[in-house]
Amino acid sequence: MSTENEGNPVPPAPSAPPVPPTSPAASPQAAASDGGEAPTTPIPPVPQGAPAGDPYAPPPQAPAEGSWPPPAPAIPSYADAGAGAGAAAGAGWGSPYDQHQQYQQHQPFQQPQPAPKKGSGRGGLIAAVLVAALVAGGIGGGLGYTLAKNNDDVGSTTVSASSDGGATQVKRAAGTIAAVAHNALPSTVTIEAESTSGEGGTGTGFVFDTQGHIITNNHVVADALDGGKLTATFPDGKKYDAEVVGHAQGYDVAVIKLKNPPSDLKPLALGNSDNVAVGDETIAIGAPFGLSNTVTTGIISAKNRPVASSDGSSTSKASYMSALQTDASINPGNSGGPLMDASGAVIGINSAIQSASSGGLGSTGQSGSIGLGFAIPINQAKYVAQQLIKTGKPVYAKIGASVSLEDSTNGAQITDAGTGGSAAVESGGPADKAGLKPGDVITKLDDSVIDSGPTLIGEIWTHKPEDKVQITYKRGGSEHTVTVTLGSRVGDN
């Protein structure tokens, strides 16, 4: 399944061994034309001369020319006005970055869109919010006046809660969504990455340790590499400059460190993603479309979902994961944020979404959530983050064989040749020692069904070098199972 890293289309997957080889803002004019307001119609006068509803009354006479009041104008069509308002309210907003690309279920990769200029997303967000507020304000104001006028003589039956103490005195039990959000929000940050050319976007991260390390997605910080600018802003508004400690493109994990971090950092508790069950409650925190500190909820919809994603740039390589799938609302800008269980423990890093299209209402902007979000399991992300903090480079497990990355349901086939004319099976590597050969089709890794090359890569990368795995493969119509001790590769190149 290929997906989008927060809304950008996925580029073609690289052909490599288990490791890949070396919204527009809503327009105010959409809400209303000719001045920005939908036409209104005065209430026509009640005809005089007979009580309402009298079947024997003569028909009302048309007023003479020049008489007062004039005849009521024709009732306008509300279809156009309604469509305009809907378009304004429904158009995509915001931050140029949530490039969550989810690993869509065997859907063809799409060509990436160029990264927007930094700042364009925020301007779009402000415009869209203002248009929505004006539309809602106009309707709400009119309805409110009519209801008040029609109820002048009716006593109010509204019951108001006591203002003593206010909402700040409400106690929320531990384990409730409100309590989890209250405890987790101070440990999440909105990350802004800007390249030397001014391009970039917004994502999310969370506190990993008290030394100031923040864990996020590789595609969130990619623009800040090679001399760019990186900042992290906490919910209380405090902003810190940051630097990239290490990044793993293949895993789509990165670690940044705050410069001059505060002394009261509270790392989020990490859970055990292996113990997650389908149906478990999930809570996500992020900055969808630039709306920082947004909390959404859902459940675990599936586990071990094979996903291949990209950061959307023309030079990007695919990232692979065996993901946690959730229906919690994940949108562009949620990338790198925590996916938590009901206790508030982090079980994954929100990284990708499946989108139905590249945009709504004819736009070519980023798509939003359709209830298919994907997160890197925290057990894998924790291992990668620790390696990045320790050495600055990622370490990948490998079998030492090149497999086809084409969509398939039959398995991962070892190719006849590797990249650049190299051998498809590395001499002396794990696959070679296990007796695997070009043409073999791998169908299982331990108990996990392998239906394609990307699925195999994602499953291998959930393991560590030196782990022993059982690989089932087909050769010449016969099925075989061998034990493979995984090798290692350091770095993304």
ZIWOMO-V799191 format. One record per backbone hydrogen bond with DSSP energy under -1.0 kcal/mol. NH is the residue of the N-H (numbers start at 1). CO is the residue of the C=O. Records with the same first field share a line. If there is no record, write none. Layout:
BEGIN
NH = CO ; CO
END
This chain:
BEGIN
2 = 104
3 = 308
4 = 353
5 = 100
6 = 4 ; 99
7 = 100
18 = 401
30 = 27
31 = 28
32 = 28
54 = 51
67 = 64
82 = 78
83 = 79
84 = 80
85 = 81
86 = 82
87 = 83
88 = 84
89 = 85
90 = 86
91 = 87
99 = 97
100 = 5
102 = 353
104 = 102
106 = 104
110 = 10
118 = 198
120 = 117
123 = 119
124 = 120
125 = 121
126 = 122
127 = 123
128 = 124
129 = 125
130 = 126
131 = 127
132 = 128
133 = 129
134 = 130
135 = 131
136 = 132
137 = 133
138 = 134
139 = 135
140 = 136
141 = 137
142 = 138
143 = 139
144 = 140
145 = 141
146 = 142
147 = 143
148 = 144
149 = 145
150 = 146
152 = 149
154 = 151
169 = 166
170 = 167
176 = 173
180 = 176
181 = 177
182 = 178
183 = 179
184 = 180
185 = 181
187 = 184
188 = 185
189 = 205
190 = 233
191 = 203
192 = 231
193 = 201
194 = 229
195 = 199
198 = 195
200 = 116
201 = 193
203 = 191
204 = 335
205 = 189
206 = 215
207 = 187
208 = 213
209 = 213
212 = 209
214 = 256
215 = 206
216 = 254
221 = 217
224 = 221
225 = 222
228 = 224
229 = 194
231 = 192
232 = 240
233 = 190
234 = 238
237 = 234
240 = 232
242 = 230
243 = 257
245 = 255
246 = 255
248 = 253
252 = 248
253 = 248
254 = 216
255 = 246
256 = 214
257 = 243
258 = 212
259 = 241
268 = 207
271 = 346
275 = 272
279 = 300
280 = 277
282 = 298
283 = 340
284 = 296
285 = 338
286 = 294
287 = 333
289 = 332
290 = 287
291 = 288
292 = 290
294 = 286
296 = 284
298 = 282
300 = 280
301 = 325
302 = 325
305 = 323
307 = 321
308 = 1
309 = 319
316 = 313
319 = 309
320 = 250
321 = 307
323 = 305
324 = 375
325 = 302
326 = 373
327 = 299
334 = 331
336 = 350
337 = 334
339 = 348
340 = 283
341 = 345
344 = 341
346 = 269
347 = 339
348 = 339
349 = 376
350 = 337
351 = 374
352 = 374
353 = 4
354 = 372
363 = 360
373 = 326
374 = 352
375 = 324
376 = 349
378 = 347
381 = 377
382 = 378
383 = 379
384 = 380
385 = 381
386 = 382
387 = 383
388 = 384
389 = 385
390 = 386
391 = 387
392 = 388
396 = 489
398 = 487
402 = 424
404 = 413
411 = 451
412 = 442
414 = 440
415 = 402
418 = 422
421 = 418
422 = 419
426 = 400
429 = 426
431 = 399
433 = 429
434 = 430
435 = 432
436 = 431
439 = 414
440 = 437
441 = 474
442 = 412
443 = 472
444 = 472
445 = 448
446 = 470
448 = 445
450 = 443
456 = 452
457 = 453
458 = 454
459 = 455
460 = 456
461 = 457
462 = 459
463 = 460
466 = 486
467 = 464
469 = 484
471 = 482
472 = 444
473 = 480
474 = 441
475 = 478
478 = 475
480 = 473
482 = 471
484 = 469
486 = 467
487 = 398
489 = 396
491 = 394
END
